[in-house]
Amino acid sequence: MRQVITMNIQTKSTSRSKLRPKIVISEKDLDRLEALAEGAAKRNPQLSDRLLEELARARIMPAAKFPAHVVTIGNRVTYRDELTREEKTISLSFPEDADIGAGRVSVMTPLGVALIGLSEGAAFHWETRDGHRRTLTVLKVTSSEPEKA
């Protein structure tokens, strides 16, 4: 079954489709994600609001019971752009660990907010900053290797 969400970071009016996929957030990340969203409220209110919306509707689960097929901080995520059929694999990270050259995307980016909490197989429509509508599908979620100190 394909799940679809509409995301428009550019405007305050986002589609409230009933077909938005369910999302799951690890309870160990919840407080930090809320703090990040609140901290970004002045410099990027649309992104902050979007993350807070996602957190408010999320199912919160203990880290020990967190499903392996759901995107969370530290996971490697392979997704496909349905327009170009291009597949990309990234690691979702907190902002201080982000490094686009190393494939670590911050949860505080439009893509990071869109991916957090999604399950394998979930798809979402995404309107890019330049006005192009894209559909991205989560293909695979795997645990990243623990980071070295």
LOKEMAR-149024 format. One record per atom (N, C-alpha, C): residue number from 1; residue in three letters; atom name; x, y, z. Coordinates in Angstrom, 3 decimals. Layout:
     n   res   atom          x          y          z
   NUM   Ala     CA          X          Y          Z
...
END
This chain:
     n   res   atom          x          y          z
     1   Met      N      0.841     -1.183      0.000
     1   Met     CA      0.000      0.000      0.000
     1   Met      C      0.882      1.241      0.000
     2   Arg      N      0.591      2.158     -0.850
     2   Arg     CA      1.383      3.360     -0.980
     2   Arg      C      0.752      4.474     -0.177
     3   Gln      N      1.560      5.164      0.626
     3   Gln     CA      1.087      6.263      1.444
     3   Gln      C      1.648      7.546      0.859
     4   Val      N      0.863      8.617      0.865
     4   Val     CA      1.292      9.857      0.241
     4   Val      C      1.069     11.026      1.195
     5   Ile      N      2.024     11.948      1.224
     5   Ile     CA      1.923     13.169      2.019
     5   Ile      C      2.239     14.338      1.096
     6   Thr      N      1.585     15.447      1.276
     6   Thr     CA      1.902     16.637      0.511
     6   Thr      C      2.668     17.575      1.415
     7   Met      N      3.801     18.059      0.915
     7   Met     CA      4.646     18.944      1.704
     7   Met      C      4.988     20.155      0.869
     8   Asn      N      4.744     21.335      1.398
     8   Asn     CA      5.074     22.564      0.707
     8   Asn      C      5.763     23.482      1.693
     9   Ile      N      7.065     23.525      1.664
     9   Ile     CA      7.835     24.317      2.603
     9   Ile      C      7.740     25.806      2.273
    10   Gln      N      7.410     26.166      1.047
    10   Gln     CA      7.432     27.550      0.632
    10   Gln      C      6.254     28.381      1.119
    11   Thr      N      5.135     27.778      1.403
    11   Thr     CA      3.976     28.549      1.811
    11   Thr      C      3.468     28.055      3.143
    12   Lys      N      2.710     28.891      3.807
    12   Lys     CA      2.137     28.482      5.081
    12   Lys      C      1.002     27.500      4.890
    13   Ser      N      0.410     27.456      3.717
    13   Ser     CA     -0.701     26.531      3.506
    13   Ser      C     -0.178     25.224      2.929
    14   Thr      N     -0.117     24.225      3.783
    14   Thr     CA      0.272     22.905      3.319
    14   Thr      C     -0.981     22.066      3.179
    15   Ser      N     -0.974     21.157      2.242
    15   Ser     CA     -2.125     20.286      2.046
    15   Ser      C     -2.293     19.398      3.262
    16   Arg      N     -3.507     19.178      3.683
    16   Arg     CA     -3.795     18.355      4.842
    16   Arg      C     -4.453     17.054      4.414
    17   Ser      N     -3.864     16.432      3.436
    17   Ser     CA     -4.407     15.188      2.913
    17   Ser      C     -4.590     14.151      3.995
    18   Lys      N     -5.704     13.431      3.936
    18   Lys     CA     -5.954     12.346      4.870
    18   Lys      C     -5.047     11.158      4.594
    19   Leu      N     -4.346     11.187      3.488
    19   Leu     CA     -3.498     10.071      3.099
    19   Leu      C     -2.062     10.223      3.593
    20   Arg      N     -1.823     11.162      4.500
    20   Arg     CA     -0.462     11.326      5.010
    20   Arg      C     -0.022     10.043      5.697
    21   Pro      N      1.212      9.618      5.430
    21   Pro     CA      1.664      8.370      6.051
    21   Pro      C      1.848      8.528      7.550
    22   Lys      N      1.659      7.441      8.244
    22   Lys     CA      1.911      7.439      9.671
    22   Lys      C      3.402      7.600      9.886
    23   Ile      N      3.748      8.291     10.964
    23   Ile     CA      5.161      8.422     11.291
    23   Ile      C      5.386      8.000     12.737
    24   Val      N      6.605      7.553     12.989
    24   Val     CA      7.001      7.081     14.302
    24   Val      C      8.293      7.799     14.679
    25   Ile      N      8.338      8.297     15.910
    25   Ile     CA      9.518      9.001     16.407
    25   Ile      C     10.014      8.279     17.651
    26   Ser      N     11.317      8.153     17.756
    26   Ser     CA     11.923      7.544     18.937
    26   Ser      C     11.802      8.499     20.119
    27   Glu      N     11.392      7.983     21.248
    27   Glu     CA     11.233      8.839     22.422
    27   Glu      C     12.568      9.451     22.842
    28   Lys      N     13.681      8.784     22.529
    28   Lys     CA     14.986      9.353     22.894
    28   Lys      C     15.314     10.595     22.053
    29   Asp      N     14.707     10.749     20.881
    29   Asp     CA     14.966     11.909     20.018
    29   Asp      C     13.929     13.020     20.154
    30   Leu      N     12.792     12.728     20.760
    30   Leu     CA     11.671     13.672     20.758
    30   Leu      C     12.028     15.031     21.353
    31   Asp      N     12.567     15.077     22.551
    31   Asp     CA     12.870     16.359     23.189
    31   Asp      C     13.859     17.180     22.361
    32   Arg      N     14.859     16.509     21.843
    32   Arg     CA     15.869     17.225     21.050
    32   Arg      C     15.275     17.768     19.757
    33   Leu      N     14.420     16.987     19.100
    33   Leu     CA     13.780     17.456     17.872
    33   Leu      C     12.858     18.642     18.147
    34   Glu      N     12.109     18.589     19.246
    34   Glu     CA     11.251     19.718     19.610
    34   Glu      C     12.089     20.971     19.873
    35   Ala      N     13.206     20.811     20.581
    35   Ala     CA     14.083     21.950     20.870
    35   Ala      C     14.672     22.527     19.585
    36   Leu      N     15.064     21.671     18.657
    36   Leu     CA     15.582     22.149     17.374
    36   Leu      C     14.524     22.940     16.612
    37   Ala      N     13.308     22.422     16.589
    37   Ala     CA     12.216     23.117     15.888
    37   Ala      C     11.930     24.470     16.525
    38   Glu      N     11.879     24.503     17.837
    38   Glu     CA     11.624     25.770     18.530
    38   Glu      C     12.763     26.755     18.313
    39   Gly      N     13.998     26.257     18.296
    39   Gly     CA     15.153     27.119     18.060
    39   Gly      C     15.196     27.697     16.660
    40   Ala      N     14.595     27.007     15.710
    40   Ala     CA     14.589     27.462     14.314
    40   Ala      C     13.390     28.348     13.981
    41   Ala      N     12.517     28.581     14.945
    41   Ala     CA     11.259     29.294     14.684
    41   Ala      C     11.457     30.677     14.078
    42   Lys      N     12.454     31.415     14.510
    42   Lys     CA     12.652     32.774     13.988
    42   Lys      C     13.359     32.787     12.644
    43   Arg      N     14.343     31.907     12.454
    43   Arg     CA     15.102     31.968     11.203
    43   Arg      C     14.475     31.162     10.072
    44   Asn      N     13.646     30.170     10.399
    44   Asn     CA     12.987     29.376      9.364
    44   Asn      C     11.637     28.889      9.890
    45   Pro      N     10.667     29.797     10.003
    45   Pro     CA      9.386     29.437     10.638
    45   Pro      C      8.614     28.342      9.912
    46   Gln      N      8.681     28.287      8.585
    46   Gln     CA      7.945     27.244      7.866
    46   Gln      C      8.498     25.861      8.193
    47   Leu      N      9.810     25.741      8.189
    47   Leu     CA     10.433     24.460      8.492
    47   Leu      C     10.184     24.075      9.947
    48   Ser      N     10.300     25.029     10.838
    48   Ser     CA     10.038     24.789     12.254
    48   Ser      C      8.603     24.314     12.464
    49   Asp      N      7.653     25.007     11.859
    49   Asp     CA      6.238     24.622     11.980
    49   Asp      C      6.004     23.223     11.427
    50   Arg      N      6.631     22.923     10.313
    50   Arg     CA      6.437     21.614      9.688
    50   Arg      C      6.955     20.492     10.591
    51   Leu      N      8.137     20.686     11.177
    51   Leu     CA      8.678     19.673     12.079
    51   Leu      C      7.786     19.523     13.310
    52   Leu      N      7.330     20.632     13.873
    52   Leu     CA      6.453     20.539     15.040
    52   Leu      C      5.137     19.837     14.696
    53   Glu      N      4.607     20.083     13.491
    53   Glu     CA      3.392     19.376     13.039
    53   Glu      C      3.629     17.876     12.975
    54   Glu      N      4.765     17.501     12.400
    54   Glu     CA      5.086     16.084     12.273
    54   Glu      C      5.244     15.439     13.652
    55   Leu      N      5.918     16.113     14.560
    55   Leu     CA      6.108     15.575     15.904
    55   Leu      C      4.777     15.438     16.640
    56   Ala      N      3.884     16.404     16.428
    56   Ala     CA      2.587     16.371     17.111
    56   Ala      C      1.724     15.197     16.651
    57   Arg      N      1.868     14.784     15.416
    57   Arg     CA      1.027     13.691     14.914
    57   Arg      C      1.716     12.328     14.987
    58   Ala      N      2.973     12.326     15.404
    58   Ala     CA      3.761     11.093     15.412
    58   Ala      C      3.373     10.165     16.551
    59   Arg      N      3.579      8.894     16.306
    59   Arg     CA      3.489      7.891     17.357
    59   Arg      C      4.878      7.836     17.994
    60   Ile      N      4.943      7.987     19.303
    60   Ile     CA      6.216      7.996     20.008
    60   Ile      C      6.472      6.598     20.568
    61   Met      N      7.668      6.069     20.302
    61   Met     CA      7.999      4.711     20.748
    61   Met      C      9.320      4.706     21.509
    62   Pro      N      9.423      3.820     22.492
    62   Pro     CA     10.708      3.668     23.188
    62   Pro      C     11.777      3.206     22.204
    63   Ala      N     12.995      3.664     22.408
    63   Ala     CA     14.098      3.313     21.507
    63   Ala      C     14.281      1.802     21.412
    64   Ala      N     14.097      1.100     22.512
    64   Ala     CA     14.290     -0.358     22.517
    64   Ala      C     13.283     -1.090     21.636
    65   Lys      N     12.137     -0.474     21.379
    65   Lys     CA     11.101     -1.117     20.562
    65   Lys      C     10.937     -0.453     19.198
    66   Phe      N     11.860      0.437     18.857
    66   Phe     CA     11.726      1.201     17.621
    66   Phe      C     11.893      0.285     16.411
    67   Pro      N     10.955      0.335     15.464
    67   Pro     CA     11.026     -0.540     14.285
    67   Pro      C     12.242     -0.221     13.412
    68   Ala      N     12.891     -1.242     12.938
    68   Ala     CA     14.091     -1.078     12.111
    68   Ala      C     13.786     -0.487     10.739
    69   His      N     12.543     -0.584     10.277
    69   His     CA     12.187     -0.112      8.930
    69   His      C     11.696      1.337      8.906
    70   Val      N     11.890      2.069     10.017
    70   Val     CA     11.428      3.449     10.128
    70   Val      C     12.628      4.391     10.200
    71   Val      N     12.539      5.507      9.489
    71   Val     CA     13.621      6.488      9.438
    71   Val      C     13.727      7.227     10.772
    72   Thr      N     14.920      7.207     11.334
    72   Thr     CA     15.222      7.982     12.533
    72   Thr      C     16.638      8.530     12.417
    73   Ile      N     17.029      9.363     13.362
    73   Ile     CA     18.371      9.934     13.353
    73   Ile      C     19.398      8.804     13.380
    74   Gly      N     20.369      8.892     12.490
    74   Gly     CA     21.428      7.895     12.423
    74   Gly      C     21.184      6.797     11.406
    75   Asn      N     19.959      6.681     10.903
    75   Asn     CA     19.679      5.654      9.895
    75   Asn      C     20.208      6.067      8.533
    76   Arg      N     20.536      5.038      7.750
    76   Arg     CA     20.796      5.237      6.327
    76   Arg      C     19.462      5.015      5.620
    77   Val      N     19.133      5.896      4.711
    77   Val     CA     17.850      5.858      4.012
    77   Val      C     18.102      5.894      2.516
    78   Thr      N     17.534      4.934      1.812
    78   Thr     CA     17.576      4.967      0.359
    78   Thr      C     16.186      5.358     -0.113
    79   Tyr      N     16.122      6.404     -0.927
    79   Tyr     CA     14.845      6.860     -1.464
    79   Tyr      C     14.986      7.075     -2.967
    80   Arg      N     13.841      7.081     -3.634
    80   Arg     CA     13.821      7.260     -5.095
    80   Arg      C     12.997      8.490     -5.437
    81   Asp      N     13.522      9.296     -6.335
    81   Asp     CA     12.786     10.405     -6.916
    81   Asp      C     11.979      9.804     -8.058
    82   Glu      N     10.667      9.823     -7.940
    82   Glu     CA      9.813      9.146     -8.923
    82   Glu      C      9.810      9.834    -10.285
    83   Leu      N     10.200     11.104    -10.348
    83   Leu     CA     10.266     11.802    -11.632
    83   Leu      C     11.499     11.358    -12.425
    84   Thr      N     12.643     11.361    -11.770
    84   Thr     CA     13.894     11.043    -12.454
    84   Thr      C     14.267      9.566    -12.329
    85   Arg      N     13.604      8.850    -11.426
    85   Arg     CA     13.885      7.452    -11.093
    85   Arg      C     15.264      7.294    -10.436
    86   Glu      N     15.873      8.401    -10.063
    86   Glu     CA     17.168      8.384     -9.398
    86   Glu      C     17.005      7.938     -7.949
    87   Glu      N     17.895      7.062     -7.505
    87   Glu     CA     17.900      6.617     -6.120
    87   Glu      C     19.088      7.250     -5.416
    88   Lys      N     18.863      7.662     -4.176
    88   Lys     CA     19.925      8.242     -3.357
    88   Lys      C     19.898      7.579     -1.996
    89   Thr      N     21.064      7.457     -1.405
    89   Thr     CA     21.166      6.968     -0.039
    89   Thr      C     21.841      8.040      0.788
    90   Ile      N     21.205      8.394      1.887
    90   Ile     CA     21.738      9.408      2.797
    90   Ile      C     21.644      8.863      4.220
    91   Ser      N     22.323      9.517      5.130
    91   Ser     CA     22.156      9.252      6.557
    91   Ser      C     21.477     10.478      7.143
    92   Leu      N     20.460     10.274      7.946
    92   Leu     CA     19.773     11.382      8.588
    92   Leu      C     20.516     11.717      9.880
    93   Ser      N     20.810     12.997     10.088
    93   Ser     CA     21.621     13.396     11.236
    93   Ser      C     21.058     14.622     11.929
    94   Phe      N     21.583     14.871     13.117
    94   Phe     CA     21.323     16.151     13.767
    94   Phe      C     22.170     17.199     13.055
    95   Pro      N     21.779     18.477     13.136
    95   Pro     CA     22.468     19.521     12.363
    95   Pro      C     23.988     19.561     12.547
    96   Glu      N     24.478     19.387     13.753
    96   Glu     CA     25.922     19.491     13.989
    96   Glu      C     26.717     18.352     13.351
    97   Asp      N     26.044     17.265     12.984
    97   Asp     CA     26.723     16.134     12.345
    97   Asp      C     26.516     16.099     10.833
    98   Ala      N     25.743     17.038     10.311
    98   Ala     CA     25.433     17.044      8.880
    98   Ala      C     26.674     17.347      8.057
    99   Asp      N     26.791     16.662      6.945
    99   Asp     CA     27.887     16.866      6.001
    99   Asp      C     27.399     16.326      4.663
   100   Ile      N     26.897     17.205      3.828
   100   Ile     CA     26.275     16.781      2.583
   100   Ile      C     27.267     16.020      1.711
   101   Gly      N     28.551     16.379      1.754
   101   Gly     CA     29.567     15.681      0.980
   101   Gly      C     29.748     14.229      1.418
   102   Ala      N     29.471     13.970      2.707
   102   Ala     CA     29.577     12.607      3.244
   102   Ala      C     28.218     11.902      3.253
   103   Gly      N     27.192     12.585      2.700
   103   Gly     CA     25.870     11.970      2.619
   103   Gly      C     25.072     12.037      3.910
   104   Arg      N     25.466     12.928      4.833
   104   Arg     CA     24.716     13.102      6.086
   104   Arg      C     23.862     14.357      5.974
   105   Val      N     22.540     14.145      5.943
   105   Val     CA     21.582     15.233      5.758
   105   Val      C     20.949     15.574      7.107
   106   Ser      N     20.904     16.847      7.426
   106   Ser     CA     20.327     17.301      8.684
   106   Ser      C     18.815     17.103      8.708
   107   Val      N     18.327     16.729      9.878
   107   Val     CA     16.883     16.639     10.078
   107   Val      C     16.252     18.032      9.966
   108   Met      N     17.054     19.085     10.078
   108   Met     CA     16.551     20.449      9.978
   108   Met      C     16.687     21.005      8.567
   109   Thr      N     16.431     20.159      7.583
   109   Thr     CA     16.312     20.564      6.184
   109   Thr      C     14.938     20.094      5.721
   110   Pro      N     14.419     20.651      4.635
   110   Pro     CA     13.124     20.172      4.153
   110   Pro      C     13.104     18.658      3.912
   111   Leu      N     14.180     18.119      3.353
   111   Leu     CA     14.236     16.676      3.113
   111   Leu      C     14.271     15.909      4.439
   112   Gly      N     15.051     16.380      5.388
   112   Gly     CA     15.134     15.718      6.688
   112   Gly      C     13.804     15.686      7.411
   113   Val      N     13.093     16.812      7.411
   113   Val     CA     11.776     16.869      8.048
   113   Val      C     10.801     15.934      7.337
   114   Ala      N     10.901     15.885      6.025
   114   Ala     CA      9.993     15.023      5.267
   114   Ala      C     10.247     13.544      5.538
   115   Leu      N     11.509     13.161      5.737
   115   Leu     CA     11.847     11.752      5.905
   115   Leu      C     11.677     11.224      7.327
   116   Ile      N     11.860     12.056      8.332
   116   Ile     CA     11.865     11.576      9.718
   116   Ile      C     10.553     10.851     10.037
   117   Gly      N     10.695      9.648     10.542
   117   Gly     CA      9.534      8.880     10.988
   117   Gly      C      8.828      8.052      9.930
   118   Leu      N      9.233      8.175      8.660
   118   Leu     CA      8.578      7.407      7.599
   118   Leu      C      9.061      5.959      7.575
   119   Ser      N      8.197      5.079      7.127
   119   Ser     CA      8.521      3.664      6.991
   119   Ser      C      8.929      3.354      5.558
   120   Glu      N      9.618      2.243      5.388
   120   Glu     CA      9.914      1.770      4.036
   120   Glu      C      8.608      1.647      3.260
   121   Gly      N      8.621      2.084      2.020
   121   Gly     CA      7.443      2.024      1.164
   121   Gly      C      6.617      3.294      1.169
   122   Ala      N      6.827      4.168      2.147
   122   Ala     CA      6.057      5.419      2.209
   122   Ala      C      6.535      6.361      1.111
   123   Ala      N      5.608      7.100      0.533
   123   Ala     CA      5.927      8.083     -0.499
   123   Ala      C      5.298      9.407     -0.106
   124   Phe      N      5.915     10.491     -0.552
   124   Phe     CA      5.361     11.808     -0.257
   124   Phe      C      5.619     12.742     -1.427
   125   His      N      4.687     13.663     -1.621
   125   His     CA      4.847     14.706     -2.630
   125   His      C      5.562     15.859     -1.945
   126   Trp      N      6.476     16.433     -2.655
   126   Trp     CA      7.303     17.484     -2.106
   126   Trp      C      7.445     18.580     -3.135
   127   Glu      N      7.070     19.798     -2.780
   127   Glu     CA      7.265     20.932     -3.675
   127   Glu      C      8.570     21.589     -3.274
   128   Thr      N      9.516     21.607     -4.187
   128   Thr     CA     10.836     22.143     -3.900
   128   Thr      C     10.780     23.663     -3.801
   129   Arg      N     11.864     24.239     -3.304
   129   Arg     CA     11.923     25.694     -3.154
   129   Arg      C     11.775     26.421     -4.478
   130   Asp      N     12.166     25.765     -5.570
   130   Asp     CA     12.036     26.406     -6.878
   130   Asp      C     10.712     26.077     -7.570
   131   Gly      N      9.755     25.500     -6.805
   131   Gly     CA      8.407     25.292     -7.313
   131   Gly      C      8.161     23.994     -8.052
   132   His      N      9.131     23.108     -8.119
   132   His     CA      8.931     21.820     -8.787
   132   His      C      8.324     20.816     -7.823
   133   Arg      N      7.353     20.074     -8.292
   133   Arg     CA      6.708     19.047     -7.466
   133   Arg      C      7.389     17.712     -7.708
   134   Arg      N      7.805     17.072     -6.632
   134   Arg     CA      8.477     15.790     -6.710
   134   Arg      C      7.769     14.785     -5.821
   135   Thr      N      7.887     13.527     -6.169
   135   Thr     CA      7.427     12.451     -5.311
   135   Thr      C      8.649     11.620     -4.964
   136   Leu      N      8.878     11.437     -3.675
   136   Leu     CA      9.984     10.630     -3.201
   136   Leu      C      9.413      9.427     -2.465
   137   Thr      N     10.022      8.259     -2.678
   137   Thr     CA      9.586      7.021     -2.038
   137   Thr      C     10.733      6.457     -1.220
   138   Val      N     10.461      6.133      0.041
   138   Val     CA     11.462      5.499      0.899
   138   Val      C     11.562      4.037      0.482
   139   Leu      N     12.733      3.631      0.034
   139   Leu     CA     12.943      2.262     -0.434
   139   Leu      C     13.512      1.351      0.643
   140   Lys      N     14.481      1.869      1.401
   140   Lys     CA     15.154      1.019      2.380
   140   Lys      C     15.675      1.864      3.532
   141   Val      N     15.572      1.311      4.731
   141   Val     CA     16.092      1.950      5.938
   141   Val      C     17.010      0.954      6.613
   142   Thr      N     18.224      1.376      6.897
   142   Thr     CA     19.163      0.508      7.600
   142   Thr      C     19.859      1.305      8.695
   143   Ser      N     20.322      0.611      9.693
   143   Ser     CA     21.066      1.277     10.767
   143   Ser      C     22.427      1.673     10.254
   144   Ser      N     22.876      2.840     10.659
   144   Ser     CA     24.235      3.273     10.340
   144   Ser      C     25.184      2.623     11.335
   145   Glu      N     26.417      2.520     10.937
   145   Glu     CA     27.431      2.053     11.869
   145   Glu      C     27.577      3.115     12.961
   146   Pro      N     27.817      2.716     14.201
   146   Pro     CA     28.021      3.705     15.254
   146   Pro      C     29.168      4.631     14.900
   147   Glu      N     28.964      5.915     15.176
   147   Glu     CA     30.011      6.872     14.864
   147   Glu      C     31.175      6.700     15.820
   148   Lys      N     32.384      6.892     15.295
   148   Lys     CA     33.579      6.793     16.134
   148   Lys      C     33.787      8.086     16.879
   149   Ala      N     34.276      7.971     18.083
   149   Ala     CA     34.484      9.168     18.915
   149   Ala      C     35.633      9.990     18.376
END
